[in-house]
Each structure stands twice: as C-alpha cells, then as structure tokens.
Amino acid sequence: MSITVTGKIERKGFGFGTWALVSDDKTYELHKPPKDLQKSGLKVTIKGQIRDDIMTMAMIGPVLEIESFEIT
C-alpha cells in the first residue's frame, strides 16, 4: 500500500549518515534516495511504501522506499 508524504529533506548524521523526509508529524528514513533528493532543505512530496522488512543503522523512523517524488 502506497502512502504520500509532504515534507523537507534533511541529512541526518547517524552512523555513515542518512537522508530523511521530515513531515509535520513524523520523520521517515529514505531508502536509496536518488541523487535529485540528496539535498538538504528541499521541499518535496514523496509517494512510496513503508518497508517493515528493513532494519537500518540510523533507526530514525519508518523506512520509506520511494516510488515517485515531486520537488515543490
């Protein structure tokens, strides 16, 4: 089941570092974000799937696998 989340891209410095989508109510860890999304401060809307089968070093929130995105 896909979800759509709007928020801001942030680089989190846990471990080797990870990219996150910070919305008004939750932080999502982005799973293999494309280069176009690897820029802190971008405002975006991302459609994707929550991956419950993946564990990460950062563990900052649900892991969001990106299906599509729009920079707003």
DRENPA-3360 file (N, C-alpha, C; in nm, 2 decimals, always signed):
BEGIN
1 = MSITVTGK = +0.08/-0.12/+0.00/+0.00/+0.00/+0.00/+0.09/+0.13/+0.00 ~ +0.07/+0.21/-0.09/+0.15/+0.33/-0.11/+0.09/+0.44/-0.01 ~ +0.18/+0.53/+0.03/+0.15/+0.65/+0.11/+0.21/+0.77/+0.04 ~ +0.15/+0.88/+0.06/+0.21/+1.01/+0.01/+0.24/+1.10/+0.12 ~ +0.36/+1.15/+0.13/+0.41/+1.23/+0.24/+0.47/+1.36/+0.19 ~ +0.44/+1.47/+0.25/+0.50/+1.60/+0.21/+0.59/+1.65/+0.33 ~ +0.70/+1.70/+0.29/+0.79/+1.74/+0.40/+0.92/+1.80/+0.34 ~ +1.02/+1.80/+0.43/+1.15/+1.86/+0.39/+1.26/+1.75/+0.40;
9 = IERKGFGF = +1.35/+1.75/+0.31/+1.47/+1.66/+0.31/+1.57/+1.71/+0.41 ~ +1.62/+1.62/+0.49/+1.73/+1.65/+0.58/+1.84/+1.54/+0.58 ~ +1.96/+1.58/+0.60/+2.07/+1.48/+0.61/+2.09/+1.46/+0.76 ~ +2.07/+1.34/+0.81/+2.09/+1.31/+0.95/+2.23/+1.24/+0.96 ~ +2.30/+1.28/+1.07/+2.44/+1.24/+1.08/+2.46/+1.11/+1.17 ~ +2.37/+1.02/+1.17/+2.39/+0.90/+1.24/+2.47/+0.80/+1.16 ~ +2.57/+0.73/+1.23/+2.65/+0.63/+1.16/+2.72/+0.70/+1.04 ~ +2.70/+0.64/+0.92/+2.75/+0.69/+0.80/+2.67/+0.81/+0.74;
17 = GTWALVSD = +2.56/+0.84/+0.81/+2.47/+0.94/+0.76/+2.36/+0.88/+0.68 ~ +2.25/+0.95/+0.68/+2.13/+0.90/+0.61/+2.04/+1.02/+0.57 ~ +1.96/+1.00/+0.47/+1.87/+1.10/+0.42/+1.73/+1.08/+0.48 ~ +1.67/+1.18/+0.52/+1.54/+1.17/+0.58/+1.44/+1.27/+0.52 ~ +1.31/+1.23/+0.53/+1.20/+1.32/+0.49/+1.13/+1.35/+0.62 ~ +1.13/+1.48/+0.66/+1.07/+1.52/+0.78/+0.94/+1.59/+0.75 ~ +0.83/+1.53/+0.79/+0.70/+1.59/+0.77/+0.66/+1.66/+0.90 ~ +0.53/+1.71/+0.90/+0.49/+1.78/+1.02/+0.48/+1.69/+1.14;
25 = DKTYELHK = +0.45/+1.56/+1.12/+0.43/+1.48/+1.24/+0.52/+1.35/+1.25 ~ +0.61/+1.33/+1.15/+0.69/+1.21/+1.15/+0.81/+1.23/+1.07 ~ +0.92/+1.15/+1.10/+1.04/+1.15/+1.02/+1.05/+1.01/+0.96 ~ +1.08/+1.01/+0.83/+1.10/+0.89/+0.76/+1.24/+0.88/+0.71 ~ +1.30/+0.76/+0.72/+1.43/+0.74/+0.66/+1.41/+0.69/+0.52 ~ +1.48/+0.76/+0.43/+1.46/+0.73/+0.29/+1.55/+0.62/+0.24 ~ +1.49/+0.52/+0.18/+1.57/+0.40/+0.13/+1.62/+0.43/-0.01 ~ +1.75/+0.43/-0.03/+1.82/+0.45/-0.15/+1.76/+0.57/-0.23;
33 = PPKDLQKS = +1.76/+0.69/-0.17/+1.71/+0.81/-0.24/+1.79/+0.84/-0.37 ~ +1.73/+0.88/-0.48/+1.80/+0.93/-0.59/+1.88/+1.05/-0.57 ~ +1.98/+1.08/-0.65/+2.07/+1.20/-0.63/+1.99/+1.33/-0.62 ~ +1.88/+1.34/-0.70/+1.80/+1.46/-0.70/+1.73/+1.49/-0.57 ~ +1.72/+1.39/-0.48/+1.67/+1.41/-0.35/+1.77/+1.43/-0.24 ~ +1.90/+1.42/-0.27/+2.01/+1.42/-0.18/+2.06/+1.57/-0.16 ~ +1.96/+1.65/-0.12/+1.99/+1.80/-0.10/+1.91/+1.84/+0.02 ~ +1.98/+1.88/+0.13/+1.91/+1.93/+0.25/+1.83/+2.05/+0.22;
41 = GLKVTIKG = +1.71/+2.06/+0.27/+1.62/+2.17/+0.26/+1.52/+2.17/+0.15 ~ +1.53/+2.07/+0.06/+1.43/+2.05/-0.04/+1.29/+2.03/+0.02 ~ +1.19/+2.09/-0.04/+1.05/+2.06/+0.00/+1.00/+1.97/-0.11 ~ +0.95/+1.86/-0.06/+0.91/+1.75/-0.16/+0.78/+1.68/-0.12 ~ +0.72/+1.62/-0.21/+0.61/+1.53/-0.19/+0.65/+1.39/-0.25 ~ +0.65/+1.29/-0.16/+0.70/+1.16/-0.20/+0.59/+1.06/-0.19 ~ +0.58/+0.97/-0.29/+0.49/+0.86/-0.29/+0.58/+0.74/-0.27 ~ +0.54/+0.65/-0.18/+0.62/+0.53/-0.16/+0.56/+0.43/-0.07;
49 = QIRDDIMT = +0.64/+0.33/-0.03/+0.60/+0.22/+0.05/+0.68/+0.22/+0.18 ~ +0.62/+0.19/+0.29/+0.69/+0.17/+0.42/+0.74/+0.03/+0.41 ~ +0.87/+0.02/+0.44/+0.94/-0.12/+0.44/+0.96/-0.16/+0.58 ~ +0.87/-0.25/+0.62/+0.89/-0.31/+0.76/+0.99/-0.42/+0.76 ~ +1.04/-0.47/+0.65/+1.13/-0.58/+0.64/+1.28/-0.53/+0.64 ~ +1.30/-0.40/+0.66/+1.44/-0.35/+0.65/+1.48/-0.28/+0.79 ~ +1.60/-0.32/+0.84/+1.65/-0.25/+0.96/+1.77/-0.17/+0.91 ~ +1.79/-0.05/+0.98/+1.90/+0.04/+0.94/+1.98/+0.07/+1.06;
57 = MAMIGPVL = +2.10/+0.13/+1.04/+2.19/+0.17/+1.15/+2.13/+0.29/+1.22 ~ +2.07/+0.38/+1.14/+2.02/+0.51/+1.20/+1.89/+0.49/+1.28 ~ +1.80/+0.41/+1.23/+1.68/+0.38/+1.30/+1.61/+0.51/+1.35 ~ +1.59/+0.61/+1.26/+1.53/+0.73/+1.29/+1.38/+0.74/+1.27 ~ +1.33/+0.64/+1.21/+1.18/+0.64/+1.18/+1.15/+0.53/+1.07 ~ +1.03/+0.52/+1.03/+1.00/+0.42/+0.93/+1.08/+0.44/+0.80 ~ +1.12/+0.33/+0.74/+1.19/+0.33/+0.62/+1.10/+0.34/+0.50 ~ +1.12/+0.45/+0.42/+1.03/+0.48/+0.31/+1.10/+0.45/+0.18;
65 = EIESFEIT = +1.05/+0.36/+0.10/+1.10/+0.33/-0.03/+1.03/+0.41/-0.13 ~ +1.10/+0.49/-0.21/+1.04/+0.59/-0.30/+0.99/+0.53/-0.43 ~ +0.87/+0.56/-0.46/+0.81/+0.52/-0.59/+0.82/+0.64/-0.69 ~ +0.78/+0.76/-0.64/+0.79/+0.88/-0.72/+0.80/+1.00/-0.62 ~ +0.84/+1.11/-0.68/+0.85/+1.23/-0.60/+0.84/+1.35/-0.68 ~ +0.80/+1.46/-0.61/+0.79/+1.59/-0.68/+0.85/+1.70/-0.59 ~ +0.94/+1.78/-0.64/+1.00/+1.89/-0.57/+0.91/+2.00/-0.58 ~ +0.87/+2.06/-0.46/+0.76/+2.16/-0.46/+0.82/+2.30/-0.43;
% end
